[in-house]
Amino acid sequence: MYSPGGLPTRSTPVSRPIKRHHSVRHIAHRVHDSFTSRLCKLLCAIFLTLVLVVGLISFILWLSLRPHRPRFHIHEFEVVGLAQGSDITQIQFNASARNANHNIGVHYDSMDGSVFYKDQSIGSKSLLFPFYQGPKNTTAVGDTITVTTLKENGQRWTEIMNERRMAGAVVFRLEIISIIRFQISKWHSRPHRMHANCEVSVGPDGVMLPIYKDKRCPVYFT
């Protein structure tokens, strides 16, 4: 390149990027990192897929096999001696236990019944021997409980008679306590302690009021 005076001048060189040649070791390291990253991603995807499938299957099984707690209903309840105003010696009752499950059985390892007046037990008894209750099955639960704490003119006896005279009815509570296990095919659950609380009112004649007949009793576990 020439200047206006005729003398040659040096042009500014154009900078070009310097090519760097990577070694074989560097290339192999990058390939190894890429393979490891892809393998980790693949393993994570497989693990998450398995977790999702197992969770979905467990949820479907839970929906189809989830155990319903047994259903208890009170049908008859009579306080013997209340009508005559004498010693209350016996309480007779009839109830039922219903297994509403379609594919789950219930083992009753024990069953005890207690009658309460104002949260004080006035009599209790072992009701049934251990038994198995199949799906969609109902078992009658009835017995006579001997009362020894309600002697004539005693404190509780007096309270019951006063309630009978003033309110025209007396409130009692029948509690049925059972140790149960659920069975699905050959599998058995751990034992559960179940409580069924049946609150009933009896009239001056000692017989359960019609409004409580066939009433469902609340059930809970402890």
C-alpha positions as CSV (number, residue, x, y, z in Angstrom):
1,M,0.0,0.0,0.0
2,Y,1.4,3.4,-1.0
3,S,1.0,6.9,0.7
4,P,0.2,10.0,-1.4
5,G,4.0,10.8,-1.4
6,G,4.8,7.6,-3.1
7,L,6.4,5.8,-0.1
8,P,5.1,2.4,0.9
9,T,3.5,2.1,4.3
10,R,2.9,-1.0,6.5
11,S,-0.7,-2.0,6.9
12,T,-2.2,-3.0,10.2
13,P,-2.3,-6.8,10.4
14,V,-5.7,-8.4,10.9
15,S,-5.9,-10.5,14.1
16,R,-7.0,-14.1,13.6
17,P,-8.2,-16.5,16.2
18,I,-5.5,-19.0,17.2
19,K,-6.5,-22.5,16.6
20,R,-6.0,-24.8,19.6
21,H,-5.5,-28.4,19.1
22,H,-7.0,-30.5,21.9
23,S,-5.2,-33.6,23.0
24,V,-6.6,-37.1,22.8
25,R,-6.7,-37.2,26.6
26,H,-8.9,-34.0,26.7
27,I,-11.3,-35.4,24.1
28,A,-11.6,-38.7,26.0
29,H,-12.3,-36.9,29.2
30,R,-15.1,-34.9,27.6
31,V,-16.6,-38.1,26.1
32,H,-16.4,-39.8,29.5
33,D,-18.2,-36.8,31.2
34,S,-20.9,-36.8,28.6
35,F,-21.5,-40.6,28.9
36,T,-21.6,-40.4,32.8
37,S,-24.0,-37.5,32.6
38,R,-26.3,-39.3,30.2
39,L,-26.1,-42.5,32.4
40,C,-27.1,-40.6,35.5
41,K,-30.0,-39.0,33.8
42,L,-31.2,-42.4,32.5
43,L,-30.9,-44.0,35.9
44,C,-32.8,-41.1,37.5
45,A,-35.5,-41.4,34.9
46,I,-35.9,-45.1,35.5
47,F,-36.0,-44.7,39.3
48,L,-38.6,-41.9,39.1
49,T,-40.7,-44.1,36.7
50,L,-40.5,-47.0,39.1
51,V,-41.5,-44.9,42.0
52,L,-44.5,-43.5,40.0
53,V,-45.6,-47.0,39.0
54,V,-45.3,-48.4,42.5
55,G,-47.2,-45.4,43.9
56,L,-49.9,-45.7,41.4
57,I,-50.4,-49.4,42.0
58,S,-50.4,-48.9,45.8
59,F,-53.0,-46.2,45.5
60,I,-55.2,-48.4,43.3
61,L,-54.9,-51.3,45.8
62,W,-55.7,-48.9,48.7
63,L,-58.8,-47.7,46.9
64,S,-60.0,-51.2,46.2
65,L,-59.0,-52.9,49.4
66,R,-59.0,-50.2,52.1
67,P,-60.6,-51.7,55.2
68,H,-63.8,-50.2,56.5
69,R,-64.2,-50.4,60.2
70,P,-66.9,-52.7,61.5
71,R,-70.4,-51.2,61.9
72,F,-72.3,-51.7,65.1
73,H,-76.0,-51.1,65.7
74,I,-78.0,-51.3,68.8
75,H,-81.4,-53.0,68.5
76,E,-82.6,-53.7,72.0
77,F,-81.7,-52.4,75.5
78,E,-83.5,-53.0,78.8
79,V,-82.7,-52.1,82.4
80,V,-84.3,-54.8,84.5
81,G,-85.8,-53.4,87.8
82,L,-86.1,-49.8,86.7
83,A,-89.8,-50.0,86.1
84,Q,-90.5,-51.4,89.6
85,G,-88.2,-48.8,91.3
86,S,-86.3,-51.7,93.0
87,D,-82.7,-52.9,92.7
88,I,-81.3,-52.8,89.2
89,T,-79.8,-56.2,88.8
90,Q,-79.5,-56.8,85.0
91,I,-79.2,-55.1,81.7
92,Q,-80.2,-57.0,78.6
93,F,-79.2,-55.9,75.1
94,N,-79.1,-57.0,71.5
95,A,-76.7,-55.4,69.0
96,S,-75.0,-56.4,65.7
97,A,-71.6,-56.2,64.2
98,R,-71.4,-55.7,60.4
99,N,-68.4,-56.3,58.2
100,A,-69.1,-54.1,55.2
101,N,-65.9,-54.9,53.3
102,H,-66.1,-56.7,50.0
103,N,-62.8,-58.6,50.1
104,I,-61.6,-58.2,53.6
105,G,-62.4,-60.4,56.6
106,V,-62.2,-59.5,60.3
107,H,-60.9,-61.6,63.1
108,Y,-62.3,-60.8,66.5
109,D,-59.7,-62.0,69.1
110,S,-61.8,-60.8,72.0
111,M,-65.0,-58.8,72.7
112,D,-66.1,-57.3,76.0
113,G,-69.2,-55.2,76.9
114,S,-69.6,-52.6,79.6
115,V,-72.6,-50.4,80.6
116,F,-72.0,-46.9,81.9
117,Y,-74.1,-44.4,83.7
118,K,-72.6,-40.9,83.8
119,D,-69.2,-42.4,82.7
120,Q,-69.2,-44.8,85.6
121,S,-69.2,-48.5,84.8
122,I,-72.1,-50.3,86.4
123,G,-71.4,-53.8,84.9
124,S,-69.3,-55.6,82.3
125,K,-68.9,-59.0,80.8
126,S,-67.0,-61.0,78.1
127,L,-69.4,-61.3,75.2
128,L,-68.1,-63.7,72.5
129,F,-65.4,-66.2,72.0
130,P,-62.8,-65.4,69.3
131,F,-64.4,-65.7,65.8
132,Y,-63.9,-64.8,62.2
133,Q,-66.3,-62.6,60.3
134,G,-66.3,-62.9,56.5
135,P,-66.8,-60.1,54.1
136,K,-70.4,-58.6,53.8
137,N,-71.4,-60.5,56.9
138,T,-73.4,-59.6,60.1
139,T,-72.9,-61.2,63.5
140,A,-75.5,-60.8,66.4
141,V,-74.0,-59.5,69.6
142,G,-76.3,-59.9,72.6
143,D,-76.1,-60.8,76.3
144,T,-77.2,-60.0,79.8
145,I,-74.9,-58.0,82.0
146,T,-75.2,-58.4,85.8
147,V,-75.3,-55.1,87.7
148,T,-74.0,-55.2,91.3
149,T,-73.5,-51.5,92.0
150,L,-77.1,-50.2,91.8
151,K,-78.6,-51.3,95.1
152,E,-81.8,-49.6,96.2
153,N,-81.3,-46.3,97.9
154,G,-77.7,-46.2,96.9
155,Q,-76.2,-42.9,95.5
156,R,-76.3,-44.0,91.8
157,W,-79.6,-45.7,92.2
158,T,-81.1,-42.5,93.6
159,E,-79.6,-40.4,90.8
160,I,-81.1,-42.8,88.2
161,M,-84.6,-42.7,89.9
162,N,-84.5,-38.9,90.1
163,E,-83.6,-38.7,86.4
164,R,-86.3,-41.1,85.5
165,R,-88.9,-39.1,87.4
166,M,-87.8,-35.6,86.3
167,A,-86.8,-36.2,82.7
168,G,-89.0,-39.2,81.9
169,A,-85.9,-41.1,80.6
170,V,-82.5,-42.3,81.7
171,V,-79.4,-42.2,79.5
172,F,-76.9,-45.1,79.5
173,R,-74.0,-46.0,77.4
174,L,-73.1,-49.5,76.1
175,E,-69.4,-49.8,75.2
176,I,-68.2,-52.8,73.2
177,I,-64.4,-53.2,73.1
178,S,-62.8,-55.7,70.7
179,I,-59.3,-56.7,69.6
180,I,-59.6,-57.2,65.8
181,R,-57.3,-58.1,62.9
182,F,-58.1,-57.5,59.2
183,Q,-57.4,-60.4,56.8
184,I,-56.8,-60.0,53.0
185,S,-56.2,-63.4,51.4
186,K,-53.4,-65.0,53.6
187,W,-52.2,-61.6,55.0
188,H,-53.2,-60.5,58.5
189,S,-52.9,-57.0,59.8
190,R,-51.6,-56.1,63.3
191,P,-54.2,-56.2,66.1
192,H,-56.3,-53.1,66.6
193,R,-58.2,-52.1,69.8
194,M,-61.7,-51.1,68.7
195,H,-64.4,-49.3,70.7
196,A,-68.1,-49.1,69.8
197,N,-70.0,-46.6,71.9
198,C,-73.8,-47.0,71.9
199,E,-75.6,-44.2,73.8
200,V,-79.2,-45.2,74.6
201,S,-82.1,-43.7,76.6
202,V,-84.6,-45.9,78.3
203,G,-88.1,-44.8,79.4
204,P,-89.7,-45.2,82.9
205,D,-90.3,-48.9,82.0
206,G,-86.6,-49.5,81.5
207,V,-87.0,-50.3,77.8
208,M,-85.0,-48.4,75.2
209,L,-86.9,-45.5,73.5
210,P,-87.9,-46.2,69.9
211,I,-85.8,-43.4,68.5
212,Y,-82.6,-45.3,69.5
213,K,-83.7,-48.6,67.9
214,D,-81.3,-49.8,65.2
215,K,-79.1,-46.7,65.8
216,R,-75.6,-46.9,64.5
217,C,-72.9,-46.7,67.2
218,P,-69.8,-44.6,66.7
219,V,-66.6,-46.7,66.3
220,Y,-63.0,-45.6,66.9
221,F,-59.6,-47.2,67.5
222,T,-57.0,-46.7,70.2
